[in-house]
Amino acid sequence: MKKIFLTRLTLLFLICIGLTNCTDPYKMETNTFEDALVVEATITNILQKQTIKVSRTYRFEDFGPTFEENADVFVTDSDGIEYPFVQSNNVYTSVNEFQAVPGKQYQLTVITSDGKKYTSTKEILPTDSPLEEVTANVATIDNVTGVEIRAKSYNPNGSSQYYRFEYEETYKIVAPKWITTKAFFSGPNPNQPILTMLPRTEEARTCYSTDKSLEIIQLNTNETAEDRVDFPVRFISNQNYIMSHRYSILVRQYVQNAHAYNYYKALKKLAGSGGNILSPNQPGFLIGNIKSVNNSSEKVIGFFDVSPVSSKRIFFNYADLFPDKPLPPYKVNCTELSQKYCFSTLDPSCNGPSVVGYINTNVMVIYKFDEAPIYILTPAPCGDCTTFSSNVIPSFWE
C-alpha cells in the first residue's frame, strides 16, 4: 500500500527542507522540521464508502504521523454534488456510499480546524480496463524456484495504459508441534506453582494471517504494441512458509492517468523499499496535485487519485503445485528444550523458574510431558499459532 511510502516521503521531506548537504543526520532531527499537510486519497468507481487519510509531517523522534483531527473534508463533482466525509478511527470516511463515474470531474477539499483550505486539481475517471484473470504458476527466477502471481487484462482501445497494483495475501498456518493440552499453573505459592496439563479450550493449531503489499507496483503499456497486461505482481519462493498449506491472494488493479502514474513512480523512487532515507543524495520535494488556497508557497504532500479498480482472488495449495515435495521451513526453528520442573535448591538440574517464565511470557510451550517432571518445550509459535496469527477463519475462505 502507498501508506508506508507517504510515511517515508514525509521523512524525506523533513530532511530536504533547507539542506545543502547531509553529513550529520542527527542534527536534522529538530533543525530541519517543517510542518506540512499529508493527504492519502483514492476515489474509485466502486459503490462504497470512500476513505481519505489526512495527517501531518512528523519529527524523527516522533513515533509516526499525527492524524489531522476535526478537519472539514469533502469531494465535489462537476454537477455540484458534494460528498462529505466524517472523522472515524484516524481516517475520514464518506457519510454515504458513492462512486466515481466516467465523464464527471472530482475535486477534493480539506479545511483544517484552524481554517486553512486545501484543494486538489479536478480529476476525471480514466478509461477502465477490468482485471480479467490472476494466475499462479511455478517458475524459476534468478535461480529461485517458487510461484509467480500474474495479473492479466486487455484494453483493445489502448486507452488505459497506466496501471497500479495492490494485493492482500492470506495463508493458512498449521502449528507443527501443537498438542491437545496446555500448561496451567495453580497453587498457593506463585513462586513454585503446580503445573497441570489441561485440554485446550480454543483453536491453536490452525490459523490464518493476512499481509498487504507494502511497495508501489506499476505497469506502463504505452510503449508496447497493445494495451495488454500480463504482469508479475508477486513472486513467492517455495521455501517461504506462507505457502506451506493453503494460500490466497486478492489482487487489485487500478487504472491511473499519466499524472497519477508519474507521481507514484517518483514516490517509489524516493521511498522505495530498501532505500536509505538518510542517504547523502537528497532528491527534493515531490509535487502532487493538492495545494494550499491560503498560501501558494505552502508545501503539501500527497495526491488525490480518481481510479477505476477491479480485483480477482485465487486460491492454491502447496501440494498441488509441488507434489511430493517437503513443506517449506516453518516460520521459526522448532527446536526442543528439555527442562526438569522442580524447585529444589539441592538439585542443580531443577529448572522450575525457567519453565514458569517461558510459559507465562509466551516464549515457549510444553510439547511433551509423558516423562514428567521432565518436560519438553518448544518455541510458542510451533505449538500455538495464535501467538502470532489469528484462529478466526476469514469470511471469504474456501
C-alpha positions as CSV (number, residue, x, y, z in Angstrom):
1,M,0.0,0.0,0.0
2,K,1.0,3.6,-0.5
3,K,0.7,4.5,3.2
4,I,4.2,3.3,4.0
5,F,5.6,5.3,1.0
6,L,3.9,8.5,2.0
7,T,5.3,8.0,5.5
8,R,8.8,7.6,4.1
9,L,8.3,10.5,1.8
10,T,7.3,12.6,4.8
11,L,10.7,11.7,6.4
12,L,12.5,12.6,3.1
13,F,10.6,15.9,3.1
14,L,11.8,16.7,6.6
15,I,15.4,16.0,5.5
16,C,15.2,18.0,2.3
17,I,13.9,21.3,3.7
18,G,16.7,23.8,3.9
19,L,19.6,21.4,3.4
20,T,22.5,21.7,1.1
21,N,24.3,18.6,2.4
22,C,23.7,15.8,4.8
23,T,26.8,14.9,6.7
24,D,25.4,14.5,10.2
25,P,21.8,13.1,10.2
26,Y,21.3,13.5,13.9
27,K,21.4,17.3,13.7
28,M,18.4,17.2,11.4
29,E,16.0,16.0,14.0
30,T,14.9,19.4,15.2
31,N,16.7,21.9,12.9
32,T,15.0,21.0,9.6
33,F,11.4,20.2,10.6
34,E,8.7,21.9,8.6
35,D,5.1,21.2,9.3
36,A,3.1,20.1,6.3
37,L,-0.2,18.5,5.4
38,V,-0.1,14.9,4.2
39,V,-3.1,13.6,2.1
40,E,-3.7,10.0,1.0
41,A,-6.8,9.8,-1.2
42,T,-8.0,7.4,-3.9
43,I,-11.6,7.6,-5.0
44,T,-12.7,4.6,-7.1
45,N,-15.6,3.5,-9.3
46,I,-16.8,1.0,-6.7
47,L,-20.0,2.0,-5.0
48,Q,-18.9,2.1,-1.4
49,K,-17.9,4.4,1.5
50,Q,-14.7,6.0,0.3
51,T,-11.9,6.8,2.6
52,I,-9.3,9.6,2.8
53,K,-6.5,10.0,5.3
54,V,-5.2,13.4,6.4
55,S,-2.2,13.7,8.6
56,R,0.8,15.9,9.2
57,T,4.6,15.5,8.9
58,Y,6.4,14.5,12.0
59,R,9.9,14.8,13.6
60,F,12.4,11.9,13.6
61,E,12.0,11.5,17.3
62,D,8.2,11.0,17.0
63,F,6.6,7.6,16.6
64,G,4.7,8.4,13.4
65,P,2.4,10.8,11.6
66,T,-0.1,12.9,13.5
67,F,-3.7,12.4,12.4
68,E,-5.3,15.8,11.4
69,E,-8.4,15.9,13.6
70,N,-11.6,17.9,13.1
71,A,-11.0,18.8,9.5
72,D,-13.8,19.5,7.1
73,V,-13.2,17.0,4.2
74,F,-15.4,16.7,1.1
75,V,-15.3,15.8,-2.5
76,T,-17.3,17.8,-5.1
77,D,-18.2,16.6,-8.6
78,S,-18.8,18.7,-11.7
79,D,-22.6,18.6,-11.2
80,G,-22.1,20.5,-7.9
81,I,-22.9,17.4,-5.7
82,E,-20.9,17.4,-2.5
83,Y,-19.8,14.2,-0.8
84,P,-18.9,15.0,2.9
85,F,-16.5,12.8,4.9
86,V,-16.5,12.3,8.7
87,Q,-13.7,11.5,11.1
88,S,-13.5,7.9,12.3
89,N,-10.6,5.8,13.6
90,N,-7.8,8.1,12.2
91,V,-9.4,8.2,8.8
92,Y,-12.1,10.3,7.1
93,T,-14.9,8.1,5.7
94,S,-17.7,9.4,3.3
95,V,-21.0,9.8,5.0
96,N,-22.7,7.9,2.2
97,E,-21.6,5.4,-0.4
98,F,-20.7,6.9,-3.8
99,Q,-18.6,6.0,-6.8
100,A,-16.7,7.9,-9.4
101,V,-18.4,7.7,-12.8
102,P,-17.0,8.4,-16.3
103,G,-17.3,12.0,-17.6
104,K,-17.5,13.7,-14.3
105,Q,-14.8,15.8,-12.6
106,Y,-14.0,15.4,-9.0
107,Q,-12.2,17.8,-6.6
108,L,-11.0,17.2,-3.1
109,T,-11.3,20.0,-0.4
110,V,-9.7,19.9,3.0
111,I,-10.3,22.7,5.5
112,T,-8.3,22.2,8.7
113,S,-9.6,23.1,12.2
114,D,-7.6,26.4,12.1
115,G,-9.3,27.5,8.9
116,K,-6.6,26.7,6.3
117,K,-8.0,25.4,3.0
118,Y,-6.5,23.0,0.5
119,T,-7.9,21.8,-2.8
120,S,-6.9,19.3,-5.4
121,T,-7.0,19.7,-9.2
122,K,-10.1,18.4,-10.8
123,E,-9.7,14.8,-11.8
124,I,-11.7,12.5,-14.0
125,L,-12.0,8.7,-14.1
126,P,-9.7,7.1,-16.6
127,T,-10.9,4.5,-19.0
128,D,-11.4,1.2,-17.2
129,S,-9.7,-2.0,-18.2
130,P,-11.1,-4.6,-15.8
131,L,-8.8,-7.2,-14.4
132,E,-9.7,-10.4,-16.2
133,E,-7.5,-13.1,-14.6
134,V,-5.0,-13.8,-11.9
135,T,-2.8,-16.9,-12.3
136,A,-0.3,-18.8,-10.2
137,N,2.4,-20.9,-11.8
138,V,5.6,-22.5,-10.8
139,A,8.6,-20.5,-12.1
140,T,12.3,-20.2,-11.5
141,I,13.5,-16.6,-11.3
142,D,17.2,-15.7,-10.6
143,N,17.8,-19.3,-9.7
144,V,15.0,-19.3,-7.1
145,T,12.0,-21.7,-7.6
146,G,8.7,-20.5,-6.5
147,V,5.2,-19.4,-7.5
148,E,4.7,-16.4,-9.8
149,I,1.4,-14.5,-9.5
150,R,0.4,-12.7,-12.7
151,A,-2.4,-10.2,-13.4
152,K,-3.9,-10.2,-16.8
153,S,-6.2,-7.7,-18.6
154,Y,-6.7,-6.2,-22.1
155,N,-8.0,-2.9,-23.4
156,P,-8.5,-3.2,-27.2
157,N,-8.9,0.6,-27.5
158,G,-5.5,1.2,-25.9
159,S,-6.9,3.9,-23.7
160,S,-5.8,2.7,-20.2
161,Q,-2.0,2.3,-20.4
162,Y,-1.2,3.3,-16.8
163,Y,-1.7,0.7,-14.0
164,R,-1.0,0.3,-10.3
165,F,-1.4,-2.9,-8.4
166,E,-2.0,-3.8,-4.7
167,Y,-2.5,-7.2,-3.2
168,E,-3.6,-8.8,0.1
169,E,-2.4,-12.3,0.7
170,T,-4.0,-14.7,3.2
171,Y,-2.5,-18.0,4.2
172,K,-3.3,-21.0,6.4
173,I,-0.8,-21.8,9.2
174,V,-0.6,-25.2,10.9
175,A,1.5,-25.3,14.1
176,P,3.8,-28.3,13.6
177,K,4.1,-29.1,17.3
178,W,0.6,-28.4,18.5
179,I,-0.8,-30.8,21.1
180,T,-4.3,-31.0,22.5
181,T,-3.3,-29.9,26.0
182,K,-1.9,-26.7,27.5
183,A,0.1,-26.0,30.7
184,F,-1.7,-24.2,33.5
185,F,-0.3,-23.1,36.9
186,S,-2.1,-23.1,40.2
187,G,-1.5,-23.5,43.9
188,P,-0.9,-21.2,46.9
189,N,2.7,-20.4,46.1
190,P,3.1,-18.3,43.0
191,N,6.9,-18.8,43.1
192,Q,6.6,-22.6,43.0
193,P,3.2,-23.2,41.3
194,I,1.7,-26.6,40.5
195,L,1.9,-27.4,36.8
196,T,-1.1,-29.1,35.3
197,M,-1.7,-30.1,31.6
198,L,-5.4,-29.5,30.7
199,P,-7.3,-29.7,27.5
200,R,-7.2,-26.6,25.3
201,T,-10.4,-24.6,25.1
202,E,-9.7,-22.7,21.9
203,E,-8.2,-23.4,18.4
204,A,-4.4,-23.0,18.5
205,R,-3.3,-25.4,15.7
206,T,-4.7,-23.8,12.6
207,C,-4.6,-20.0,12.0
208,Y,-4.9,-17.5,9.2
209,S,-2.7,-14.5,8.6
210,T,-3.2,-11.6,6.1
211,D,-0.5,-9.4,4.8
212,K,-0.8,-6.4,2.5
213,S,1.6,-5.3,-0.2
214,L,3.9,-2.6,1.0
215,E,5.5,-1.4,-2.2
216,I,4.3,0.6,-5.2
217,I,3.7,-1.8,-8.1
218,Q,3.1,-0.2,-11.5
219,L,3.0,-1.0,-15.2
220,N,3.0,1.3,-18.2
221,T,1.9,-0.2,-21.6
222,N,2.0,3.0,-23.7
223,E,5.3,1.9,-25.3
224,T,4.1,-1.6,-26.2
225,A,2.2,-2.8,-29.2
226,E,-1.1,-3.1,-27.4
227,D,-2.7,-2.2,-24.1
228,R,-2.3,-5.7,-22.7
229,V,-1.5,-6.6,-19.1
230,D,0.3,-9.8,-18.3
231,F,2.2,-8.6,-15.3
232,P,4.1,-10.4,-12.4
233,V,2.6,-8.9,-9.3
234,R,4.1,-11.3,-6.7
235,F,6.8,-14.0,-6.6
236,I,7.0,-16.3,-3.6
237,S,9.9,-18.7,-3.0
238,N,8.9,-22.3,-2.5
239,Q,10.9,-22.0,0.8
240,N,8.5,-19.4,2.1
241,Y,6.4,-20.9,4.9
242,I,3.3,-18.8,3.9
243,M,2.7,-21.3,1.1
244,S,3.0,-24.4,3.2
245,H,-0.6,-25.3,3.1
246,R,-3.3,-23.2,1.5
247,Y,-2.7,-19.7,0.1
248,S,-5.0,-17.0,-1.3
249,I,-4.2,-13.7,-2.9
250,L,-6.6,-10.8,-3.8
251,V,-5.1,-8.6,-6.5
252,R,-6.4,-5.1,-7.1
253,Q,-5.7,-3.3,-10.4
254,Y,-6.1,0.5,-10.6
255,V,-6.1,2.4,-13.9
256,Q,-4.4,5.8,-13.5
257,N,-3.9,8.8,-15.6
258,A,-0.4,9.9,-16.6
259,H,-0.1,12.5,-13.8
260,A,-1.0,10.0,-11.1
261,Y,1.2,7.3,-12.6
262,N,4.2,9.6,-12.7
263,Y,3.6,10.8,-9.2
264,Y,3.6,7.2,-7.8
265,K,6.6,6.4,-9.9
266,A,8.5,9.3,-8.4
267,L,7.2,8.4,-5.0
268,K,8.5,4.8,-5.4
269,K,11.9,6.2,-6.5
270,L,12.1,8.5,-3.4
271,A,10.9,6.0,-0.8
272,G,11.4,2.6,-2.5
273,S,11.8,-0.5,-0.3
274,G,15.3,-0.9,0.9
275,G,16.2,2.7,0.2
276,N,18.2,4.7,2.8
277,I,16.2,7.8,3.6
278,L,19.3,9.3,5.2
279,S,21.5,8.9,2.1
280,P,23.6,11.9,1.1
281,N,21.6,12.2,-2.2
282,Q,18.6,14.2,-1.2
283,P,16.1,14.4,-4.0
284,G,13.9,17.3,-3.0
285,F,10.1,17.9,-2.6
286,L,7.7,15.8,-4.7
287,I,4.8,18.0,-6.0
288,G,1.4,16.3,-6.1
289,N,-2.0,17.8,-7.2
290,I,-3.1,19.3,-3.9
291,K,-2.3,22.9,-3.0
292,S,-3.0,25.5,-0.3
293,V,-5.6,28.1,-1.2
294,N,-4.4,30.5,1.5
295,N,-0.7,30.3,0.8
296,S,0.6,29.3,-2.6
297,S,4.1,28.7,-1.2
298,E,3.0,26.2,1.4
299,K,4.1,22.7,0.7
300,V,1.5,19.9,0.7
301,I,2.4,16.2,0.4
302,G,0.0,13.7,-1.3
303,F,-2.2,13.1,-4.3
304,F,-5.9,13.0,-5.0
305,D,-6.3,10.0,-7.3
306,V,-9.5,9.0,-9.1
307,S,-9.1,5.5,-10.4
308,P,-11.3,2.6,-11.6
309,V,-10.4,-0.5,-9.7
310,S,-11.1,-4.2,-10.2
311,S,-10.0,-7.3,-8.3
312,K,-9.7,-11.0,-8.5
313,R,-9.0,-13.6,-5.8
314,I,-7.4,-17.0,-6.3
315,F,-6.5,-19.9,-4.0
316,F,-4.0,-22.7,-4.3
317,N,-2.4,-25.5,-2.2
318,Y,1.3,-26.1,-1.9
319,A,0.8,-29.8,-2.5
320,D,-1.0,-29.1,-5.8
321,L,1.9,-27.1,-7.2
322,F,4.8,-29.0,-5.6
323,P,3.5,-32.6,-5.2
324,D,5.7,-34.9,-3.2
325,K,7.9,-32.0,-2.1
326,P,8.7,-31.4,1.6
327,L,7.0,-28.4,3.1
328,P,8.9,-25.1,3.4
329,P,10.7,-24.4,6.7
330,Y,8.3,-23.2,9.4
331,K,8.2,-19.6,10.5
332,V,10.6,-20.3,13.4
333,N,13.1,-23.1,14.2
334,C,11.1,-25.6,16.3
335,T,13.9,-26.8,18.5
336,E,13.1,-28.8,21.6
337,L,14.3,-27.9,25.1
338,S,14.3,-30.5,27.9
339,Q,13.6,-29.0,31.4
340,K,13.0,-30.6,34.8
341,Y,10.1,-29.0,36.6
342,C,11.2,-28.7,40.2
343,F,12.4,-26.0,42.6
344,S,14.8,-27.7,44.9
345,T,18.0,-25.7,45.6
346,L,19.7,-29.0,46.3
347,D,19.1,-30.3,42.8
348,P,21.1,-28.3,40.2
349,S,19.0,-30.0,37.4
350,C,15.8,-28.2,38.5
351,N,14.5,-25.6,36.0
352,G,11.2,-24.8,37.6
353,P,11.6,-20.9,37.5
354,S,12.7,-21.1,33.8
355,V,9.7,-23.2,32.8
356,V,7.3,-20.8,34.6
357,G,9.0,-17.8,32.9
358,Y,9.0,-19.4,29.4
359,I,5.3,-20.3,29.6
360,N,4.0,-17.1,31.3
361,T,5.7,-14.9,28.8
362,N,4.6,-17.0,25.8
363,V,8.2,-17.7,24.7
364,M,7.8,-21.5,24.8
365,V,5.0,-24.1,25.3
366,I,5.1,-27.7,26.5
367,Y,5.3,-30.2,23.7
368,K,5.9,-33.5,25.6
369,F,5.1,-34.3,29.2
370,D,4.9,-38.1,29.3
371,E,8.1,-38.3,31.4
372,A,7.1,-35.6,33.9
373,P,8.7,-33.9,35.8
374,I,10.9,-33.8,32.7
375,Y,9.1,-31.6,30.1
376,I,10.0,-31.0,26.5
377,L,9.4,-27.4,25.5
378,T,9.3,-25.8,22.0
379,P,9.0,-22.2,20.8
380,A,5.5,-20.9,21.4
381,P,4.7,-20.3,17.6
382,C,5.5,-24.0,17.0
383,G,2.8,-25.2,19.4
384,D,0.3,-22.3,19.4
385,C,-0.2,-20.4,16.2
386,T,-2.3,-17.7,18.0
387,T,0.9,-16.3,19.4
388,F,1.5,-14.6,16.1
389,S,-1.7,-15.1,14.0
390,S,-5.5,-15.4,14.2
391,N,-7.6,-18.5,14.7
392,V,-10.6,-16.8,13.0
393,I,-11.4,-18.3,9.6
394,P,-11.7,-15.4,7.1
395,S,-15.2,-15.0,5.7
396,F,-14.0,-15.5,2.1
397,W,-12.0,-18.6,2.8
398,E,-12.7,-21.6,0.6
